[in-house]
Amino acid sequence: MTPSVRLQEMIRVIRSARTQGEERGIIQKECADIRAQFRQGDNGERSHSLAKLLYVHMLGYPAHFGQMECVRLIASPRYSEKRIGYLGAMMLLDEKQDASLLITNSIKNDLSHSSQYVQSLALCTLACMGSAEMCRDLAPEIERLLRASNCYIKKKATLCAVHIIRKVPELAELFTPSARSLLSEKNHGVLHGAVVLITELCEHNPDTLDQFRKAVPELVQIMKGLVTSSYSPEHNVAGISDPFLQVRILRLLRILGHNNDTASDAMNDLLAQVATNTDSSKTAGSAVLYETVLTIMDINSESGLRVLAVNILGRFLLNNDRNIRYISMTSLQKIVQTDHNAVQRHRGTIVDCLKDQDTSVKRRALELSLALVSAVNIRSMMKELLIFLSTCPPELRSQTTSGIFNVAERYSPSKRWHIDTILHVLTTAGGDVRDETVPNLIQLITTASELHCYTVHKLYRALVKEISQQPLVQVACWCIGEYGDLLLKGECEEIEPVQVTEDDVLDALETVLQSHMSSPATRGFALTATMKLSTRITDNVDRIRSIVSIYGSCIDLELQQRAVEYNALFKKYDHMRAAVLERMPVMGKNSPGHTNGDTSGENKEPDPSKPKPVEAGLLSEPASQVCDLLDLLGGTDTPLQPNPAPTSTPTTTSSTDLLDLLGGLEPTPVLTETVYEKNGLRLKIQCDKQTETEVMVTLIGSNSAQNDITNFSLQAAVPKSVQLQMKAPSGNVIPAHGLGQVTQTVVLNNPNKVSLKIRIRVSYSNQGVMHQDTVQIDSFPSPACQPQSPSLSTTISPL
């Protein structure tokens, strides 16, 4: 049985093994035989034994004991043994192995061998696993081979030079003179290697750009020859002449033409010719056209050429291949800001991509559709976006609602349209909106005084119909509490009025209070609305009083506090109730995104139970307003005197003032520190709460860029002795232009009181490009985090 048959027989036996244990037994037996063959010296079987060992290595079993045999076979004068030795070196050795240094001299000798095939083996091995030391030693030999007459050797030497430049960038100057001369070759393999080499030289050493820009006419002629050449079976791929070389040339032209008018002008005609003459029905043609588009967009091209590039991407959107549609929308997303009108022509096709079955294509189409919204097309585009919202997958709803709110705020034609749009979103996907949506909508409603009647009628109908969407219910309760008198009048010109009785309104609010679907924040809205109606209706005040008194012993502290305060208004301060509960004034817009992602943040409307300055004699000064608030639930009829200098903790006159939960009205500034700022993303950190062994940290992400930041996530590492407790983030999409924030709360338990450090890994997507950075925080805004300094844990915990 010949040795080659033994290799085939070993493969057959291994493949026929029925269990993993049986396969391991066969491998162990063969490895023992291979070791015995290696120890016997030069018996003619070494190369076949190494071939079998390489197959064992391919199966994932240890084969390191064959490294020295590779070195011996490479030094052999026989070509058959050299071939196996070099193959083994490429598979079993790398630059970290000391044995790789032993073959440096053999490679150098073989680079001067008379046989081109032996030279080829040495070149391939060096290009595959050559270390920096080997590259420095052998670089002159490679430069010599670049000037060889043999195209076969010249092609491999070119690719080997690329590897050397990547390993040792300072050697790039050695290959610069030879690289330019390679462009005159006719062999496509050499041309391909030359273009790759020049590209590598330009990327590693920008100083060479001016030198190689002189070669743009040569590159243009080579490219024209490929575009206009007749059929060549050697290079033809799906009707395209050597698309691989065309793509490489286009990439090099993109580098050379960037921010250079002369080079850009020299290639404009060529790019127009490629864009119009290349068939895009096959994947090879689409690849060439895509590189052409990227080149046109990256150089100083003519406006007509840029429109042509956008039209090519528009044609890609009609392609049946989802991958082509995806890269087309990714490219359009990058240029929509600079070529907005050209991209607008394909708006219909882009909107149709929202109906695609692939989620990634839908996400790209959504991002691009939102970028195309303008004051001219806001109504038509919003109609399409709302249709998409009703059918989009759950993982896209949050991003969709965020985008709709942003464009509605930026381009809304009227306040009524703006309110209707937000209410539609809340009705369709209220559970997926950002936390600041409720206070923002309330602020919008208060500024539209002429629409109060219309809004309260519409929200009342929505509340009666469904109470599962919590943000919608919260806004509805707030509006009924503020404008309940307009609802009861039943007079509304903008909408068909509905006759609503006082009992109907109170029944609706009681349903919200008693529903198991209502969150504590929603019940707070409903209870406040019920209390406010006590000054807007006449016949059911006693019913309101009984509803409020029920929640005086509620297990939820927030509701209990509200109910106790409202009961005090009924009993001791009934003469002030009308002034305290009158309509809220028009509110200025607060900066969004301050809810920290928790449910309590949803209840951010100004508490209507707090008094307003209505009597000049009684509430003339801000300090007296504070005193009256503090006296609201006080245990004495004697009004409190305002302190000349307000303090952070007001004093009371009775032990019954335990109910006074309104103390400390002076806002305490929250100290934050910016720990990361890049690509428009700003990450801040603040310490919200601290004890001797525990610190609560909040990470706040905001976005000042032109586009939304998506797929935002954080990971953290802390010292081994510190325990990390993570809370859910408020979202993964940060709106553009600072219109929203994403917050993440982290509790650090530090029982040993060691020095607190935290390492944050920030991951996000901006315009379809993923970014990932790491930042270490050694100090915090609060001085609570200090004592000794251990090493960071290597465990990365997802926030």
Secondary structure by P-SEA (a helix, b strand, c coil): ccaaaaaaaaaaaaaacccaaaaaaaaaaaaaaaaaaaaaccccaaaaaaaaaaaaaaaccccccaaaaaaaaaacccaaaaaaaaaaaaccccccccccccaaaaaaaaaacccaaaaaaaaaaaaccccaaaaaacaaaaaaacccccaaaaaaaaaaaaaaaaacccccccaaaaaaaacccccaaaaaaaaaaaaaaaaaccccccccccaaaaaaaaaaaaaacccccccccccccaaaaaaaaaaaaaaaacccaaaaaacaaaaaaaacccccccaaaaaaaaaaaaaaaaccccaaaaaaaaaaaaaaaacccaaaaaaaaaaaaaccccaaaaaaaaaaaaaaacccccaaaaaaaaaaaaaaccccaaaaaaaaaaaaaacccccaaaaaaaaaaaaaaaccccaaaaaaaaaaaaaccccccccaaaaaaaaaaaaaccaaaaaaaaaaaaaaacccaaaaaaaaaaaaaacaaaaaaccccccccccccaaaaaaaaaaaaacccccaaaaaaaaaaaaaacccccccaaaaaaaaaaacccccaaaaaaaaaaaaaacccccccccccccccccccccccccccccccccccccccccccccccccccaaaaaaaaaaccccccbbbbbbcccccbbbbccccccccccccccccbbbbbbccccccbbbbbbbccccccbbbbbbbbbbcccbbbccccccccccccbbbbbccccccccccccccbbbbbbbbbbccccbbbbbbbbbbccccbbbbbbbbbccccccccccbbbbbbcccccc
